[in-house]
């Protein structure tokens, strides 16, 4: 299983707008993946309710994981999005 550990770069954490950006990017990747707090249970990264339910705060470590084909590149892109608190998915890593 491929995994990326990253600290949330959005000051407000994964709430409302940042969560929406993250979920859209996770869905657009076409790679099924999970997201979890470092000490928590993984949830579907493409589910807005699940991501909001994590309550991930700015600076808190999260874990992105997937065992699907293409996971390495997709996880790299999503990790960059989260770590840098970007407003859209980067085209290149």
MMTF fields as JSON, N, C-alpha, C and O atoms, coordinates in Angstrom:
{
  "mmtfVersion": "1.0.0",
  "mmtfProducer": "UNKNOWN",
  "numBonds": 371,
  "numAtoms": 372,
  "numGroups": 93,
  "numChains": 1,
  "numModels": 1,
  "chainsPerModel": [1],
  "groupsPerChain": [93],
  "chainIdList": ["A"],
  "bondAtomList": [4, 2, 8, 6, 12, 10, 16, 14, 20, 18, 24, 22, 28, 26, 32, 30, 36, 34, 40, 38, 44, 42, 48, 46, 52, 50, 56, 54, 60, 58, 64, 62, 68, 66, 72, 70, 76, 74, 80, 78, 84, 82, 88, 86, 92, 90, 96, 94, 100, 98, 104, 102, 108, 106, 112, 110, 116, 114, 120, 118, 124, 122, 128, 126, 132, 130, 136, 134, 140, 138, 144, 142, 148, 146, 152, 150, 156, 154, 160, 158, 164, 162, 168, 166, 172, 170, 176, 174, 180, 178, 184, 182, 188, 186, 192, 190, 196, 194, 200, 198, 204, 202, 208, 206, 212, 210, 216, 214, 220, 218, 224, 222, 228, 226, 232, 230, 236, 234, 240, 238, 244, 242, 248, 246, 252, 250, 256, 254, 260, 258, 264, 262, 268, 266, 272, 270, 276, 274, 280, 278, 284, 282, 288, 286, 292, 290, 296, 294, 300, 298, 304, 302, 308, 306, 312, 310, 316, 314, 320, 318, 324, 322, 328, 326, 332, 330, 336, 334, 340, 338, 344, 342, 348, 346, 352, 350, 356, 354, 360, 358, 364, 362, 368, 366],
  "bondOrderList": [1, 1, 1, 1, 1, 1, 1, 1, 1, 1, 1, 1, 1, 1, 1, 1, 1, 1, 1, 1, 1, 1, 1, 1, 1, 1, 1, 1, 1, 1, 1, 1, 1, 1, 1, 1, 1, 1, 1, 1, 1, 1, 1, 1, 1, 1, 1, 1, 1, 1, 1, 1, 1, 1, 1, 1, 1, 1, 1, 1, 1, 1, 1, 1, 1, 1, 1, 1, 1, 1, 1, 1, 1, 1, 1, 1, 1, 1, 1, 1, 1, 1, 1, 1, 1, 1, 1, 1, 1, 1, 1, 1],
  "groupList": [{"groupName": "UNK", "atomNameList": ["N", "CA", "C", "O"], "elementList": ["N", "C", "C", "O"], "formalChargeList": [0, 0, 0, 0], "bondAtomList": [1, 0, 2, 1, 3, 2], "bondOrderList": [1, 1, 2], "singleLetterCode": "X", "chemCompType": "L-PEPTIDE LINKING"}],
  "groupTypeList": [0, 0, 0, 0, 0, 0, 0, 0, 0, 0, 0, 0, 0, 0, 0, 0, 0, 0, 0, 0, 0, 0, 0, 0, 0, 0, 0, 0, 0, 0, 0, 0, 0, 0, 0, 0, 0, 0, 0, 0, 0, 0, 0, 0, 0, 0, 0, 0, 0, 0, 0, 0, 0, 0, 0, 0, 0, 0, 0, 0, 0, 0, 0, 0, 0, 0, 0, 0, 0, 0, 0, 0, 0, 0, 0, 0, 0, 0, 0, 0, 0, 0, 0, 0, 0, 0, 0, 0, 0, 0, 0, 0, 0],
  "groupIdList": [1, 2, 3, 4, 5, 6, 7, 8, 9, 10, 11, 12, 13, 14, 15, 16, 17, 18, 19, 20, 21, 22, 23, 24, 25, 26, 27, 28, 29, 30, 31, 32, 33, 34, 35, 36, 37, 38, 39, 40, 41, 42, 43, 44, 45, 46, 47, 48, 49, 50, 51, 52, 53, 54, 55, 56, 57, 58, 59, 60, 61, 62, 63, 64, 65, 66, 67, 68, 69, 70, 71, 72, 73, 74, 75, 76, 77, 78, 79, 80, 81, 82, 83, 84, 85, 86, 87, 88, 89, 90, 91, 92, 93],
  "secStructList": [7, 3, 3, 3, 3, 3, 3, 7, 7, 1, 6, 6, 7, 1, 1, 2, 2, 2, 2, 2, 2, 2, 2, 2, 2, 2, 2, 2, 2, 6, 7, 7, 7, 3, 3, 3, 3, 6, 6, 1, 7, 7, 3, 3, 6, 6, 7, 2, 2, 2, 2, 2, 2, 2, 7, 7, 7, 6, 6, 7, 3, 3, 3, 3, 3, 3, 7, 1, 6, 6, 2, 2, 2, 2, 2, 2, 2, 2, 2, 2, 2, 2, 2, 2, 6, 7, 1, 1, 7, 7, 1, 7, 7],
  "xCoordList": [0.848, 0.0, 0.889, 1.79, 0.626, 1.35, 0.74, -0.47, 1.586, 1.126, 1.935, 3.132, 1.268, 1.938, 1.465, 0.265, 2.409, 2.101, 2.437, 3.533, 1.497, 1.679, 0.921, -0.111, 1.455, 0.771, -0.144, 0.23, -1.338, -2.337, -1.827, -1.533, -1.725, -1.195, -2.215, -1.838, -3.498, -4.523, -4.653, -4.828, -4.57, -4.642, -5.937, -5.944, -7.029, -8.324, -8.533, -9.576, -7.559, -7.68, -8.525, -8.785, -8.951, -9.781, -11.259, -12.012, -11.649, -13.029, -13.547, -12.792, -14.829, -15.546, -14.763, -14.639, -14.241, -13.592, -12.385, -12.314, -11.433, -10.302, -10.729, -10.156, -11.718, -12.203, -12.813, -12.624, -13.541, -14.137, -13.06, -13.179, -12.009, -10.898, -10.241, -9.953, -10.007, -9.366, -10.215, -9.694, -11.502, -12.39, -12.494, -12.474, -12.603, -12.648, -11.362, -11.401, -10.222, -8.937, -8.809, -8.309, -9.252, -9.189, -10.068, -9.672, -11.243, -12.16, -11.575, -11.628, -11.022, -10.457, -9.256, -8.951, -8.572, -7.384, -7.751, -6.924, -8.995, -9.42, -8.825, -8.986, -8.137, -7.499, -8.213, -8.218, -8.821, -9.466, -8.413, -7.386, -8.681, -7.725, -8.456, -9.641, -7.727, -8.28, -7.475, -6.342, -8.091, -7.437, -7.75, -8.851, -6.781, -6.98, -6.105, -5.078, -6.518, -5.607, -4.537, -4.768, -3.383, -2.26, -2.634, -2.104, -3.525, -3.912, -5.341, -5.902, -5.936, -7.346, -7.614, -6.697, -8.889, -9.334, -9.446, -9.902, -9.032, -9.116, -10.55, -11.385, -10.814, -12.117, -11.895, -10.778, -12.953, -12.91, -12.549, -13.265, -11.445, -10.979, -11.881, -11.78, -12.755, -13.654, -15.02, -15.929, -15.167, -16.431, -16.325, -15.567, -17.086, -17.056, -17.417, -16.739, -18.47, -18.886, -17.817, -17.57, -17.185, -16.136, -14.937, -14.385, -14.532, -13.378, -13.682, -12.845, -14.864, -15.25, -15.3, -14.927, -15.762, -15.874, -14.542, -14.501, -13.452, -12.131, -11.806, -11.167, -12.247, -11.932, -10.448, -9.924, -9.762, -8.322, -8.039, -8.599, -7.179, -6.823, -5.565, -4.79, -5.366, -4.145, -2.918, -2.873, -1.928, -0.699, -0.753, 0.282, -1.938, -2.098, -1.664, -1.873, -1.065, -0.626, -1.795, -2.598, -1.861, -2.833, -2.085, -0.927, -2.775, -2.193, -3.086, -4.28, -2.499, -3.185, -2.682, -1.479, -3.575, -3.145, -3.996, -5.172, -3.365, -4.056, -3.211, -1.982, -3.888, -3.163, -3.551, -3.277, -4.19, -4.629, -3.485, -2.472, -3.668, -2.693, -2.667, -3.713, -1.479, -1.329, -1.33, -1.347, -1.313, -1.415, -0.245, -0.452, 0.968, 2.145, 2.024, 2.188, 1.74, 1.64, 0.449, 0.563, -0.686, -1.88, -1.656, -2.042, -1.037, -0.772, 0.229, 0.096, 1.223, 2.18, 1.462, 1.719, 0.566, -0.157, -1.073, -1.128, -1.789, -2.697, -1.916, -2.335, -0.797, 0.034, 0.541, 0.567, 0.942, 1.409, 0.271, 0.479, -0.91, -2.081, -2.345, -2.559, -2.332, -2.622, -1.503, -1.773, -0.267, 0.867, 1.018, 1.348, 0.776, 0.973, -0.296, -0.267, -1.424, -2.677, -3.085, -3.574, -2.879, -3.15, -4.642, -5.463, -4.978, -6.374, -6.839, -8.033, -5.9, -6.252, -5.167, -4.046, -5.487, -4.545, -3.41, -3.665, -2.166, -1.045, -0.982, -1.269, -0.611, -0.514, 0.701, 0.668, 1.758, 2.972, 3.439, 3.102, 4.213, 4.721, 6.172, 6.811],
  "yCoordList": [-1.181, 0.0, 1.238, 1.37, 2.133, 3.409, 4.354, 4.347, 5.161, 6.04, 7.328, 7.326, 8.425, 9.712, 10.303, 10.368, 10.729, 11.434, 12.897, 13.226, 13.771, 15.188, 16.022, 15.602, 17.203, 18.127, 19.032, 19.495, 19.285, 20.11, 21.547, 22.172, 22.062, 23.397, 24.514, 25.685, 24.184, 25.222, 25.605, 24.733, 26.897, 27.36, 26.91, 26.58, 26.899, 26.514, 25.004, 24.527, 24.257, 22.798, 22.339, 23.106, 21.087, 20.526, 20.779, 19.858, 22.038, 22.438, 23.188, 23.893, 23.039, 23.75, 23.856, 22.87, 25.033, 25.241, 24.325, 23.674, 24.246, 23.341, 21.882, 21.159, 21.458, 20.081, 19.866, 18.815, 20.86, 20.776, 20.669, 19.863, 21.483, 21.435, 20.058, 19.471, 19.549, 18.248, 17.13, 16.293, 17.103, 16.04, 16.076, 15.027, 17.268, 17.376, 16.822, 16.113, 17.146, 16.664, 15.158, 14.485, 14.62, 13.175, 12.442, 11.408, 12.969, 12.364, 12.445, 11.472, 13.595, 13.798, 12.906, 12.609, 12.475, 11.627, 10.278, 9.65, 9.829, 8.537, 7.358, 6.208, 7.644, 6.595, 6.536, 7.522, 5.387, 5.291, 5.394, 4.717, 6.248, 6.423, 6.748, 7.083, 6.644, 6.982, 8.121, 8.393, 8.771, 9.821, 9.544, 9.107, 9.8, 9.583, 10.538, 11.005, 10.826, 11.495, 10.475, 9.272, 10.93, 10.034, 8.926, 7.818, 9.208, 8.224, 7.715, 7.1, 7.975, 7.651, 6.6, 6.06, 6.323, 5.354, 6.024, 7.163, 5.32, 5.893, 5.975, 5.121, 7.036, 7.224, 7.483, 7.775, 7.377, 7.602, 9.061, 9.975, 9.273, 10.631, 11.351, 12.57, 10.635, 11.251, 11.59, 12.002, 11.422, 11.703, 12.987, 13.055, 14.001, 15.285, 15.116, 15.662, 14.371, 14.187, 13.476, 13.831, 12.472, 11.73, 12.625, 12.587, 13.428, 14.311, 15.375, 15.657, 15.962, 16.945, 16.307, 16.93, 15.062, 14.339, 14.087, 13.846, 14.137, 13.942, 15.063, 14.83, 16.267, 17.406, 17.727, 18.172, 17.504, 17.756, 19.256, 20.042, 19.639, 21.035, 21.415, 20.545, 22.7, 23.185, 22.725, 22.839, 22.21, 21.732, 20.296, 19.715, 19.72, 18.345, 17.349, 17.591, 16.24, 15.228, 14.356, 13.895, 14.144, 13.211, 12.168, 12.356, 11.064, 9.972, 9.716, 9.45, 9.797, 9.456, 8.081, 7.824, 7.194, 5.844, 5.276, 5.608, 4.409, 3.712, 2.529, 2.572, 1.477, 0.342, 0.142, -0.908, 1.155, 1.079, 1.393, 1.978, 0.993, 1.33, 2.848, 3.495, 3.403, 4.849, 5.588, 6.819, 4.851, 5.465, 6.388, 7.462, 5.999, 6.795, 8.231, 9.175, 8.398, 9.741, 10.506, 11.693, 9.835, 10.498, 10.954, 12.063, 10.108, 10.477, 11.628, 12.499, 11.637, 12.748, 14.068, 15.068, 14.059, 15.281, 15.751, 16.943, 14.813, 15.182, 15.626, 16.551, 14.986, 15.38, 16.804, 17.581, 17.152, 18.514, 19.512, 20.567, 19.194, 20.043, 20.318, 21.466, 19.271, 19.406, 20.144, 21.059, 19.758, 20.343, 21.832, 22.599, 22.237, 23.638, 24.466, 25.678, 23.816, 24.543, 25.226, 26.356, 24.53, 25.114, 25.264, 24.565, 26.171, 26.405, 25.507, 25.439, 24.818, 23.876, 22.834, 23.041, 21.721, 20.629, 21.029, 21.499, 20.851, 21.2, 20.284, 19.091, 20.841, 20.045, 19.138, 18.024, 19.602, 18.791, 18.808, 19.709, 17.806, 17.716, 18.141, 18.146],
  "zCoordList": [0.0, 0.0, 0.0, 0.828, -0.93, -0.99, 0.036, 0.263, 0.648, 1.722, 1.726, 1.44, 2.053, 2.229, 3.545, 3.812, 4.36, 5.609, 5.382, 4.929, 5.696, 5.401, 6.439, 6.962, 6.72, 7.624, 6.813, 5.735, 7.328, 6.649, 6.562, 7.581, 5.344, 5.1, 5.149, 5.202, 5.134, 5.246, 6.705, 7.556, 7.016, 8.404, 9.079, 10.265, 8.319, 8.89, 8.906, 9.354, 8.424, 8.399, 7.222, 6.295, 7.265, 6.186, 6.485, 6.8, 6.38, 6.636, 5.427, 4.758, 5.146, 4.086, 2.771, 2.044, 2.467, 1.163, 0.945, -0.098, 1.881, 1.66, 1.489, 0.675, 2.243, 2.112, 0.732, 0.12, 0.247, -1.077, -2.154, -3.077, -2.037, -2.985, -2.947, -3.991, -1.74, -1.581, -2.182, -2.919, -1.88, -2.367, -3.891, -4.535, -4.472, -5.938, -6.546, -7.552, -5.935, -6.444, -6.289, -7.19, -5.159, -4.928, -5.938, -6.476, -6.19, -7.155, -8.566, -9.318, -8.922, -10.259, -10.524, -11.679, -9.474, -9.655, -10.27, -10.93, -10.055, -10.579, -9.824, -10.232, -8.723, -7.918, -6.573, -5.836, -6.239, -4.924, -3.821, -3.864, -2.837, -1.744, -0.464, -0.467, 0.627, 1.928, 2.532, 2.135, 3.497, 4.269, 5.731, 6.068, 6.594, 8.028, 8.81, 8.317, 10.038, 10.955, 11.286, 11.156, 11.706, 11.983, 12.97, 12.881, 13.892, 14.902, 14.723, 15.63, 13.537, 13.35, 12.295, 11.675, 12.107, 11.111, 9.743, 9.647, 8.68, 7.335, 6.831, 7.129, 6.05, 5.415, 3.93, 3.502, 3.155, 1.718, 1.426, 1.836, 0.722, 0.417, -0.576, -0.718, -1.261, -2.234, -1.628, -2.348, -0.328, 0.35, 1.164, 2.132, 0.768, 1.466, 2.943, 3.813, 3.223, 4.615, 5.432, 6.585, 4.836, 5.542, 5.832, 6.932, 4.855, 5.036, 6.086, 6.944, 6.024, 7.04, 8.421, 9.415, 8.477, 9.746, 10.425, 11.632, 9.672, 10.276, 11.264, 12.289, 10.949, 11.802, 11.826, 12.847, 10.7, 10.627, 10.708, 9.944, 11.627, 11.862, 11.089, 10.691, 10.879, 10.238, 11.006, 12.231, 10.303, 10.913, 11.406, 11.733, 11.464, 11.938, 10.859, 9.67, 11.268, 10.309, 9.871, 10.682, 8.543, 7.982, 7.163, 6.793, 6.89, 6.117, 4.907, 5.051, 3.718, 2.475, 2.061, 2.125, 1.638, 1.28, 0.151, 0.005, -0.647, -1.731, -2.187, -2.142, -2.626, -3.202, -4.667, -5.248, -5.261, -6.649, -7.605, -7.22, -8.857, -9.896, -10.055, -10.077, -10.164, -10.303, -8.977, -8.951, -7.878, -6.555, -6.237, -5.671, -6.585, -6.234, -6.735, -5.962, -8.015, -8.598, -8.023, -7.718, -7.874, -7.342, -5.905, -5.535, -5.101, -3.711, -3.622, -2.763, -4.5, -4.529, -4.792, -4.123, -5.764, -6.129, -4.998, -4.693, -4.379, -3.289, -2.061, -1.364, -1.79, -0.643, -0.827, 0.128, -2.037, -2.333, -2.119, -1.52, -2.596, -2.44, -0.961, -0.569, -0.144, 1.276, 2.012, 2.789, 1.776, 2.494, 2.231, 3.135, 0.998, 0.623, 0.73, 0.515, 1.065, 1.196, -0.092, -0.08, -1.212, -2.533, -2.797, -2.203, -3.683, -4.051, -5.193, -5.485, -5.839, -6.9, -7.022, -6.557, -7.639, -7.786, -8.72, -9.828, -8.294, -9.168, -10.383, -10.286, -11.515, -12.735, -12.69, -13.213, -12.076, -11.967, -10.525, -9.757, -10.174, -8.795, -8.79, -7.738]
}
